[in-house]
Amino acid sequence: MLDNRIFLASRSARRRELLNQIGIRFELMLLRTASRQDGEVDESWLSGETPEAYVQRVARDKALFGANLLLKRRMPKRLLLAADTTLDLDGEVIGKPKDANDAKAILKRLSGRTHKVLTSVALAMPHDIESPVKSCLSVSDVSFRVLNADEIDHYVATGEPMDKAGAYAIQGRAASFVASINGSYTGIVGLPLCETVTMLRELGYAV
């Protein structure tokens, strides 16, 4: 019988909050000590790679790397969940801003336009890492109203954009930037709950 807890391989506070929201029990498993310093997971955008392929590859690699670590550490046999979120603007991957100026430049590009938010969720079993990773992809359209330079500067000064894909948090102050969405709100935040629960149930977890 499966242990009805999972490992969460993510530093994202938003993903923890979403899992808590629907009562999924989890234990945090960090793959690295700081953002984008994990040499085992290549998060660079590869030449010729579509944003959809990129985000699915990164989520899958995180899940496999995490499952291997758990196996080496002889941890309990629990499912491991990993995820990755990025933006697709005109076919270009838009990740987390490098600094405040980069955040401002990203928000100026998003102003008055519609972009896609892509979140891939990957599930792997540490004691069965040879089996295919189960994954899903959530794609949502987000339309921004026109933003003026002062509000972009003010928003960036709050620090909120700095660890967010696309330099904004829809659940935070940037909610006022969003004119409309078409898709999964929780997917935009960082973990599409409908798709995640469906996958967990398919693997025998009581959710």
N, C-alpha and C positions, 0 to 999 in steps of 0.2 A: 504493500500500500504506500502511495506517495506521501511524503511529508508535505502537509498543506501550507508550507511556507516556501518562499522563493528567495533567491539572492538577487539583489538589485545592483548591477554594475554601472553605477552612474553617480556623478557628483551633484546632479541637478536637484536642488531643493524643490523645484516645481514637480518633478516626477515623484518624489517622496510624498508630497502633499496629495497628489492625485491618487496614488495607491492607497494612502490612508483614507481618503475620501470615500472610497468604495469598499473599505474593509479588507484589502488584500494584505496579508501578513508577510513581511519581508525582513531580510537582514541586509544591511548595506555592505557591499564589497567594492572597495576602491581599487581601480586598476592602476592608478598613478597618483602622485602627490600634488601635481599642478596641471592646469589645463594644457593639453596638447604637448605633453612631455613624455608620452608613452611610446618608446621606440618600437614596440611590438605591434602597434596599430598605426598604419600610415593614413593620416587624415588629410593628406594633400590631395588636391583635385587633379586627377590624372588626365593627360592629353587625350582628347576624343571621348571622354567619359561624360555621359549625360548627367544632369543633376539627380535624376531618379536612380540611375545605376550607382552614382557616388554615395548617396545616403544609405542605400541598401548594403553596399559593400562595407562601409564603415561600421554600421550596426552589426552586421554579421561577424566582422573581424573582432569587434569588441566582445561579442558573445563567445566566440571560439577561444579567444585569448583568456577571458575570464574563466571559462569552463576548464581550460588546461591548468590555470593557477589553482583552482579549487581542487582539482584532481591531485596535483602535486602536494598540496597542503593537507590532503586526506580529510577534507571537509565533508559534512553530511551530504547525502545524495538528494539534493534539491535542485529544482530547475533554476537556471540563471537567466535573468532578463537584462538585455542591453538595448539601448536606443540611440538614435542620432537624429538631429533636426537641422535642416538647412533651408535657405530660401532659393528659389529659382526666379531670377529676373531676366527675361529675354534669353533663357537658356544658359545663363551664367550662375554658378554657385556663389551665393553670398553667405558667408559664415559669420563668425563673431568678429567684431571690430578689433583691430590691433591696438588702437589708442583712441583718444577723444576726437582727433581730427578725422580719423577713418570713420568713426561712428557718425560724425556730422555729414561726411561725404555720402555714406550709405543712405542716411535718412533723406538727404536732398534728392537722391536718385529715386527713392520710393515715393516721394511727395507727389500727390495727384495721380498716382498710377495703381495698377493692379499687379500683384505678384503672387507667386505660389509658395506656400509653406509645405515642405515635405518632411514627414517624420516616419522613419522606419523603426519597427520594433522587432527584435530578434530574440528567440528563446533557444537555449541549448541545455542539454543535460550533461553535467560534468562526468558521470560514470559511463556515458555513451556518446563520446565526442565524435565517433565515426559516423553517427547518424546525421542526416541532413538537419541543418538549423531551420527551425520553423520561423517564418517571418511574415510581416505584412507591411504595406506602405500606405500611409494616409496622405492625401493630397488635398489641400484647401486653397481657395482663392481669397486673397485679402486685398481690399481696395482702401487706399489712404486718401483722405481729403488733401487739399493743398496745404502744405506747412510753410510758415514763414521762417525766416532765418532766426529771429529772436526766440521763437518757441523751440526750435531745434537746439539752439545754444543752451537754453534753460534746461531742456530735457537731458542733454548730454551731461550738463553740470551736476545733475543729481546722481550720476554714476550708474543708474539703472541699465543703460544699454550695454555696459562693458562685457558682460558674460552671456549675452543673448545673441542667438543667430539672427542676423538682419538688424542688429542694434536696437531692438525694441522688445518690450514685454507687453503682450496684449492684455495680460491680467493686471498690469500695473498702470503707471501714469499714461502710457501710450495708448490706452483704451480710447482716449479722446481723439486719436489720430485716425481711427478705423471707421470708415464710412459704411462698409458692409463686409460680410464674410460669406463664403459659400463652401461648406465642408464641415470639418470637425473642430469645434472650439478647443477641446482638450488636446487634439492633435497639434493645433497651433501653439498651445502652451508647452507641449513637449512629450505628451504620451496619449495617443488616441485610445480612450478607455473602452469604447465599444469593441474595437478590433482586438485589443489586448485581452479582454475578458473572453471573447470568442475563442481565441487561440488557447488560452489556459483551459477552458472547458473541454476543448478538443483533445487536450493532453491528459484529461482526467482530473483536473483540479476543481475542487468544489468552490466556486466563486459566486 
